[in-house]
Amino acid sequence: MHALRKNRPLRRVVLASATTVSAVVLLLSLKPHTSPGLAMGASASVPQSGASAPSSSGSSPAPGGTPAAGGASKTVTGETEQTRWGPVQVRVTIKDGKLTDVTALQYPTANPRDQEIAGYALPQLRREALAAQSAQIDMVSGATYTSTGYQQSLQSALDQARG
């Protein structure tokens, strides 16, 4: 006797339900892939007060960069990139030829949704940039315009620092 005979519809319902439940459990048990470098990266702090982060001296360094003591460390501010939702600008610190810090100086904050996007996208973009040591970083899903502006400003800063 076949388990799926038409005169026994309850068996088909039970078997279909069990298959569906098994498939859902398997899908929910999958973990998203994250590379070890990103999982262990330092988190970026997102300023809470507005679109600009204050610098330690009260003003941003010149776009050409400001060498730090000893000449081994350089801080450079990238160009401001205009996006659909507002400007994006980053500042990078390079020490001994290695990208050691990336700070978002400007980013969209016009409404609560912009602030929410910045809150999760900027730390991810910072980790990506530090791990990649370049502007060749992955976009953050849901923050495409911010990611693009971040990449462009980051590339601009890196070009200035190495040029």
MOFEN-V939854 format. One record per helix or strand of 2 or more residues. SS is the DSSP state (2 for helix, 1 for strand). FROM is the first residue (numbers start at 0). TO is the last residue. Records with the same first field share a line. If there is no record, write none. Layout:
SS: FROM-TO, FROM-TO
This chain:
2: 8-28, 35-39, 111-131, 143-161
1: 65-66, 72-76, 80-82, 85-94, 97-105
